[in-house]
Amino acid sequence: MSNKGIDSSKAIQIVRNFLAQYHAVLDVKDPILEDHTWLVDADVTSFGFNHIKRVRVNSETGKIMGYEISP
């Protein structure tokens, strides 16, 4: 990756801030970089239910590209 963009630490920070709006973030796993996208799995709880959210973050802009509940 060139000097532009965000590193894995910044991706974790972005995901924590994003998910904390609606969930209690319990843990964030190490991000994986795939095709200019950080894939970040986070263990969250909401209304007493724990689940894993996978958030996609653009590695160049830092923008959230989407998220899903991991099986």
One Martini backbone bead per residue (centre of mass of N, CA, C, O) as a GRO file, in nm:
protein
   71
    1MET     BB    1   0.099   0.034   0.019
    2SER     BB    2   0.076   0.348   0.016
    3ASN     BB    3   0.076   0.653   0.180
    4LYS     BB    4  -0.197   0.627   0.128
    5GLY     BB    5  -0.431   0.599   0.358
    6ILE     BB    6  -0.500   0.327   0.574
    7ASP     BB    7  -0.450   0.152   0.848
    8SER     BB    8  -0.534  -0.089   1.072
    9SER     BB    9  -0.572   0.100   1.316
   10LYS     BB   10  -0.773   0.292   1.177
   11ALA     BB   11  -0.984   0.079   1.106
   12ILE     BB   12  -1.053   0.007   1.397
   13GLN     BB   13  -1.146   0.289   1.485
   14ILE     BB   14  -1.376   0.319   1.280
   15VAL     BB   15  -1.536   0.068   1.370
   16ARG     BB   16  -1.581   0.139   1.663
   17ASN     BB   17  -1.733   0.406   1.612
   18PHE     BB   18  -1.959   0.289   1.439
   19LEU     BB   19  -2.069   0.059   1.635
   20ALA     BB   20  -2.110   0.241   1.901
   21GLN     BB   21  -2.386   0.369   1.817
   22TYR     BB   22  -2.549   0.055   1.863
   23HIS     BB   23  -2.311  -0.085   2.030
   24ALA     BB   24  -2.127  -0.309   2.212
   25VAL     BB   25  -1.783  -0.332   2.209
   26LEU     BB   26  -1.576  -0.610   2.282
   27ASP     BB   27  -1.423  -0.682   1.996
   28VAL     BB   28  -1.131  -0.659   1.772
   29LYS     BB   29  -1.003  -0.777   1.502
   30ASP     BB   30  -0.780  -0.836   1.275
   31PRO     BB   31  -0.729  -0.705   0.988
   32ILE     BB   32  -0.809  -0.748   0.636
   33LEU     BB   33  -0.656  -0.716   0.320
   34GLU     BB   34  -0.881  -0.662   0.029
   35ASP     BB   35  -0.896  -0.493  -0.237
   36HIS     BB   36  -0.890  -0.208  -0.079
   37THR     BB   37  -1.007  -0.372   0.184
   38TRP     BB   38  -1.117  -0.370   0.503
   39LEU     BB   39  -1.158  -0.650   0.720
   40VAL     BB   40  -1.375  -0.627   1.012
   41ASP     BB   41  -1.406  -0.797   1.311
   42ALA     BB   42  -1.681  -0.778   1.555
   43ASP     BB   43  -1.769  -0.797   1.889
   44VAL     BB   44  -2.114  -0.770   1.976
   45THR     BB   45  -2.378  -0.598   2.165
   46SER     BB   46  -2.750  -0.632   2.167
   47PHE     BB   47  -2.992  -0.679   2.378
   48GLY     BB   48  -2.810  -0.943   2.487
   49PHE     BB   49  -2.673  -0.995   2.201
   50ASN     BB   50  -2.430  -1.180   2.042
   51HIS     BB   51  -2.209  -1.072   1.768
   52ILE     BB   52  -2.076  -1.066   1.439
   53LYS     BB   53  -1.918  -0.803   1.264
   54ARG     BB   54  -1.865  -0.714   0.923
   55VAL     BB   55  -1.644  -0.464   0.810
   56ARG     BB   56  -1.613  -0.236   0.536
   57VAL     BB   57  -1.305  -0.062   0.443
   58ASN     BB   58  -1.165   0.181   0.281
   59SER     BB   59  -0.813   0.210   0.238
   60GLU     BB   60  -0.813   0.515   0.119
   61THR     BB   61  -1.067   0.674   0.280
   62GLY     BB   62  -1.231   0.524   0.538
   63LYS     BB   63  -1.491   0.419   0.435
   64ILE     BB   64  -1.788   0.278   0.469
   65MET     BB   65  -1.919  -0.003   0.271
   66GLY     BB   66  -2.011  -0.212   0.498
   67TYR     BB   67  -2.224  -0.472   0.655
   68GLU     BB   68  -2.229  -0.785   0.854
   69ILE     BB   69  -2.338  -1.083   0.970
   70SER     BB   70  -2.171  -1.333   1.099
   71PRO     BB   71  -2.185  -1.687   1.128
   0.00000   0.00000   0.00000
